[in-house]
Amino acid sequence: MRARRTCSASVLLVLFAFARAGLLAAQVPPDGPLQTIEREAIRDAMAEAAERGYSLTASTNSTRFTTSVIFSLVRQAMAESLDEFPLLLDHSDWYEAYREVTGLAPQDVPEFVALLNEDGQDVIIDYRPSRTAVQVKEGPEPELVLNVTASWPKEPGGQDKYSFVDTTTSPRMKVTNKRFIRYRLLDFGDMVVQDEIKGVSGRPLGGALGTLFSIIGEGDAKQTRFAISDDGLMVTYSTAKKSLFSVHPLTLTFPDGTVGMDFPEERIDLREIADQLKQPLKIEYETPNEIALP
């Protein structure tokens, strides 16, 4: 576990352009205006996701949870025609909304959430058509394309990355986050894809997955595809690379966060989902996923 430290407030949160009632309030960071999503809207989106019955304290469910919240907030902003500027998820609003929904005391908040708040890791979501246009060369057309950036402010002597071992998962996971994390987020309706992932690496520390990743060591995440079964199981097909090697684990995540590679023989539906996730998909992005941050 990394050493604890105190983070100053992000300069993204200092310069206010104007206040706005409802879902968003606009701010002006160094790269231009952002629209900050209100804590109440984040809490409502989290509460909606929580109704689906999976554990919100297991880090193996965090991608599913975060993605659901982001899609909900973006679609609400789109319905209100608020697509002029990227959206900002403030780390403290996310943390407090999470605590409200889960009912957890600060000392009980899982480390993967607590660290985001401690470091001041804000999330910017760019959903403007001019920045998210794609050309599908092979595969289905996405219903929604987003550019996502997560980062914490640079400080003198501050860390550019940190690692921790998540002991709440089965198997245990070693996770490394860099100061800048960027990825594309695509919703296909029956499948979600995180593409062009930069800044995240890790490996399972036990079980069949641990044996698989022992081939290449700690791999850099490149792409993740997942879909949810009718009874709430998550099937994930991922790509991780290290040097010239790559692995493509196909995993099953249960609502409690347990992850495995064994699919029950009687679950034909899960096999069908897996086959769908493995289908060829080639997408070209017309603009880079880059927003200048401090």
C-alpha positions as CSV (number, residue, x, y, z in Angstrom):
1,M,0.0,0.0,0.0
2,R,1.3,3.4,-0.9
3,A,2.1,6.1,1.7
4,R,-0.8,8.4,2.5
5,R,-0.5,12.1,1.6
6,T,-2.6,15.2,1.6
7,C,-3.8,16.7,-1.7
8,S,-4.5,20.3,-2.4
9,A,-7.8,21.1,-4.2
10,S,-7.7,20.7,-7.9
11,V,-7.3,23.9,-9.9
12,L,-10.1,22.6,-12.0
13,L,-12.4,23.5,-9.1
14,V,-11.1,27.0,-8.4
15,L,-12.2,29.1,-11.4
16,F,-16.0,29.5,-11.6
17,A,-17.6,31.0,-14.6
18,F,-21.1,31.0,-13.4
19,A,-23.6,28.9,-11.3
20,R,-26.4,27.0,-12.9
21,A,-29.4,25.4,-11.3
22,G,-30.4,21.8,-11.9
23,L,-28.0,19.1,-13.2
24,L,-24.9,21.1,-13.9
25,A,-22.8,24.1,-12.9
26,A,-20.2,25.4,-15.3
27,Q,-16.5,26.0,-14.5
28,V,-13.5,27.2,-16.4
29,P,-10.3,25.1,-16.1
30,P,-7.1,25.8,-18.1
31,D,-8.4,24.1,-21.2
32,G,-11.8,25.8,-21.3
33,P,-15.2,25.5,-19.7
34,L,-16.4,22.3,-18.0
35,Q,-19.9,21.6,-16.6
36,T,-19.7,20.1,-13.1
37,I,-22.4,17.5,-12.4
38,E,-24.2,18.2,-9.2
39,R,-23.8,15.8,-6.3
40,E,-27.5,15.1,-6.1
41,A,-27.5,13.9,-9.7
42,I,-24.5,11.6,-9.1
43,R,-26.3,10.2,-6.0
44,D,-29.5,9.5,-8.0
45,A,-27.5,7.8,-10.8
46,M,-25.7,5.7,-8.2
47,A,-28.9,4.8,-6.4
48,E,-30.4,3.6,-9.7
49,A,-27.3,1.4,-10.4
50,A,-27.5,0.0,-6.9
51,E,-31.0,-1.3,-7.5
52,R,-29.5,-3.9,-9.9
53,G,-28.4,-5.9,-6.9
54,Y,-24.6,-6.3,-7.2
55,S,-22.0,-5.4,-4.6
56,L,-20.9,-1.7,-4.7
57,T,-17.9,-2.4,-2.4
58,A,-16.2,-5.0,-4.6
59,S,-13.6,-3.4,-6.9
60,T,-14.3,-6.0,-9.6
61,N,-17.8,-4.4,-9.9
62,S,-16.4,-0.9,-10.1
63,T,-16.2,-0.7,-13.9
64,R,-19.8,-1.9,-14.3
65,F,-20.9,0.6,-11.6
66,T,-18.9,3.6,-12.9
67,T,-20.0,3.0,-16.5
68,S,-23.6,2.8,-15.5
69,V,-23.4,6.1,-13.6
70,I,-21.6,7.8,-16.4
71,F,-24.0,6.7,-19.1
72,S,-27.0,7.8,-16.9
73,L,-25.5,11.3,-16.3
74,V,-24.5,11.8,-19.9
75,R,-27.9,10.8,-21.2
76,Q,-29.6,13.2,-18.7
77,A,-27.3,16.0,-19.9
78,M,-28.1,15.2,-23.5
79,A,-31.8,15.2,-22.8
80,E,-31.4,18.8,-21.4
81,S,-29.3,19.7,-24.5
82,L,-26.2,20.5,-22.3
83,D,-23.7,19.2,-24.9
84,E,-21.7,22.4,-25.3
85,F,-18.9,21.5,-22.9
86,P,-17.5,18.4,-21.4
87,L,-18.8,17.2,-18.0
88,L,-16.8,17.2,-14.8
89,L,-17.3,14.6,-12.0
90,D,-15.7,16.1,-8.9
91,H,-13.9,13.6,-6.7
92,S,-15.5,14.8,-3.4
93,D,-19.0,14.8,-4.9
94,W,-18.5,11.2,-6.1
95,Y,-17.1,10.1,-2.8
96,E,-19.9,11.7,-0.7
97,A,-22.6,10.4,-3.1
98,Y,-21.1,6.9,-2.9
99,R,-21.2,7.1,0.9
100,E,-24.8,8.2,0.9
101,V,-25.9,5.4,-1.4
102,T,-24.0,2.7,0.4
103,G,-24.5,4.0,3.9
104,L,-20.8,3.4,4.7
105,A,-18.9,5.3,7.4
106,P,-15.6,6.9,6.1
107,Q,-13.5,4.1,7.8
108,D,-15.5,1.5,6.0
109,V,-15.3,2.9,2.4
110,P,-13.3,0.4,0.3
111,E,-9.8,1.5,-0.6
112,F,-10.3,1.8,-4.3
113,V,-12.9,4.5,-3.6
114,A,-11.1,6.2,-0.7
115,L,-7.9,6.6,-2.7
116,L,-9.7,8.4,-5.5
117,N,-11.0,10.9,-3.0
118,E,-7.7,11.3,-1.2
119,D,-5.8,12.0,-4.4
120,G,-8.4,14.3,-5.7
121,Q,-9.0,12.3,-8.9
122,D,-11.6,14.1,-11.0
123,V,-13.2,12.7,-14.1
124,I,-13.9,14.6,-17.3
125,I,-16.4,13.1,-19.8
126,D,-16.3,14.5,-23.3
127,Y,-19.5,13.6,-25.3
128,R,-19.5,16.4,-27.8
129,P,-20.2,15.0,-31.4
130,S,-17.2,17.0,-32.7
131,R,-14.9,15.1,-30.4
132,T,-16.4,11.6,-30.4
133,A,-17.0,10.9,-34.1
134,V,-16.1,7.4,-35.2
135,Q,-15.9,5.2,-38.3
136,V,-16.9,1.6,-37.8
137,K,-14.8,-0.6,-40.1
138,E,-16.1,-3.9,-38.7
139,G,-18.8,-4.7,-36.2
140,P,-21.9,-3.0,-34.9
141,E,-22.5,0.8,-34.6
142,P,-22.3,2.2,-31.1
143,E,-25.2,4.0,-29.6
144,L,-23.0,6.4,-27.6
145,V,-19.3,7.2,-27.7
146,L,-17.5,9.1,-24.9
147,N,-14.0,10.2,-24.2
148,V,-13.1,9.8,-20.5
149,T,-10.1,11.3,-18.6
150,A,-9.4,10.7,-14.9
151,S,-6.6,12.5,-13.2
152,W,-5.4,14.1,-10.0
153,P,-3.5,17.5,-9.8
154,K,0.2,17.5,-10.0
155,E,2.0,18.6,-6.9
156,P,5.7,19.2,-6.0
157,G,7.0,15.8,-4.9
158,G,3.7,14.2,-5.7
159,Q,3.4,10.7,-7.2
160,D,2.6,10.0,-10.8
161,K,1.2,6.6,-10.0
162,Y,0.3,4.4,-7.1
163,S,-0.3,0.7,-6.6
164,F,-2.3,-1.3,-4.1
165,V,-3.5,-4.8,-3.5
166,D,-7.3,-5.2,-3.3
167,T,-7.9,-7.9,-0.7
168,T,-11.7,-7.6,-1.0
169,T,-11.8,-9.5,-4.3
170,S,-11.5,-13.1,-5.2
171,P,-8.8,-13.6,-6.4
172,R,-6.9,-10.7,-4.8
173,M,-5.9,-8.0,-7.4
174,K,-2.8,-5.8,-7.7
175,V,-3.8,-2.6,-9.4
176,T,-1.7,0.3,-10.6
177,N,-3.2,3.7,-11.5
178,K,-1.2,6.5,-13.2
179,R,-2.0,10.1,-12.7
180,F,-3.6,10.3,-16.1
181,I,-6.1,7.6,-17.1
182,R,-7.8,7.9,-20.5
183,Y,-10.1,5.7,-22.4
184,R,-13.0,5.6,-24.9
185,L,-16.3,4.4,-23.6
186,L,-18.8,3.0,-26.0
187,D,-22.3,1.7,-25.4
188,F,-23.7,-0.8,-28.0
189,G,-26.9,-1.4,-26.1
190,D,-26.1,-5.1,-25.5
191,M,-22.4,-4.6,-24.9
192,V,-20.1,-2.0,-23.3
193,V,-16.5,-1.4,-24.5
194,Q,-13.7,0.5,-22.9
195,D,-11.2,1.1,-25.7
196,E,-7.8,2.7,-26.1
197,I,-7.2,2.4,-22.3
198,K,-4.1,4.3,-21.1
199,G,-2.8,4.6,-17.5
200,V,-4.1,1.4,-15.9
201,S,-2.3,-1.9,-15.3
202,G,-2.6,-4.8,-12.9
203,R,-2.8,-8.5,-12.4
204,P,-4.7,-11.1,-10.3
205,L,-2.6,-12.7,-7.5
206,G,-4.2,-16.1,-7.4
207,G,-6.3,-18.7,-9.2
208,A,-6.4,-19.5,-12.9
209,L,-6.3,-15.8,-13.8
210,G,-3.1,-15.3,-11.7
211,T,-1.5,-18.2,-13.6
212,L,-2.5,-16.7,-16.9
213,F,-1.0,-13.3,-16.0
214,S,2.2,-14.8,-14.7
215,I,3.1,-15.3,-18.3
216,I,3.6,-11.5,-18.9
217,G,3.6,-10.1,-15.4
218,E,1.6,-6.9,-14.7
219,G,-0.2,-6.1,-17.9
220,D,-1.3,-2.8,-19.3
221,A,-5.1,-2.8,-19.9
222,K,-5.9,-2.0,-23.6
223,Q,-9.5,-2.9,-24.1
224,T,-12.4,-4.4,-22.1
225,R,-15.7,-5.6,-23.4
226,F,-18.5,-6.7,-21.1
227,A,-22.2,-7.6,-21.1
228,I,-24.7,-8.5,-18.4
229,S,-26.8,-11.6,-18.3
230,D,-30.5,-11.5,-17.4
231,D,-29.7,-12.6,-13.9
232,G,-27.0,-10.0,-13.3
233,L,-23.7,-11.9,-14.1
234,M,-21.1,-9.9,-15.9
235,V,-19.2,-11.6,-18.8
236,T,-15.9,-9.7,-19.6
237,Y,-13.5,-10.2,-22.5
238,S,-10.3,-8.1,-22.0
239,T,-7.0,-7.4,-23.7
240,A,-3.9,-6.7,-21.7
241,K,-0.4,-6.4,-23.1
242,K,3.2,-6.3,-21.9
243,S,6.0,-5.9,-24.4
244,L,5.3,-8.3,-27.3
245,F,3.0,-10.5,-25.3
246,S,-0.8,-10.2,-24.8
247,V,-3.5,-12.1,-23.0
248,H,-7.3,-12.1,-23.6
249,P,-8.9,-13.4,-20.5
250,L,-12.6,-14.3,-20.6
251,T,-14.1,-13.9,-17.1
252,L,-17.3,-14.2,-15.2
253,T,-18.0,-11.8,-12.4
254,F,-20.8,-12.7,-9.9
255,P,-22.8,-10.0,-8.1
256,D,-20.7,-10.4,-5.0
257,G,-17.6,-9.5,-6.9
258,T,-16.1,-13.0,-7.2
259,V,-14.3,-13.5,-10.5
260,G,-13.7,-16.8,-12.3
261,M,-12.9,-18.3,-15.6
262,D,-15.1,-21.3,-15.4
263,F,-18.5,-21.0,-17.0
264,P,-21.3,-23.4,-15.8
265,E,-21.9,-26.0,-18.5
266,E,-25.7,-25.5,-18.2
267,R,-25.4,-21.7,-18.9
268,I,-25.7,-21.6,-22.6
269,D,-26.7,-18.0,-22.4
270,L,-23.3,-17.0,-20.9
271,R,-21.5,-18.8,-23.7
272,E,-23.6,-16.9,-26.2
273,I,-22.7,-13.6,-24.5
274,A,-19.0,-14.6,-24.6
275,D,-19.2,-15.4,-28.3
276,Q,-20.8,-12.0,-28.9
277,L,-18.0,-10.2,-27.0
278,K,-15.3,-12.0,-29.1
279,Q,-16.7,-10.9,-32.4
280,P,-14.5,-8.7,-34.6
281,L,-14.7,-5.0,-33.8
282,K,-12.7,-2.4,-35.6
283,I,-13.3,1.3,-34.9
284,E,-11.4,4.3,-36.0
285,Y,-11.6,7.5,-33.9
286,E,-11.6,10.8,-35.8
287,T,-10.1,12.9,-33.0
288,P,-7.7,12.2,-30.2
289,N,-8.9,11.6,-26.6
290,E,-7.0,14.6,-25.1
291,I,-8.0,17.4,-22.8
292,A,-5.3,19.5,-21.4
293,L,-5.2,19.3,-17.6
294,P,-2.9,20.8,-15.0
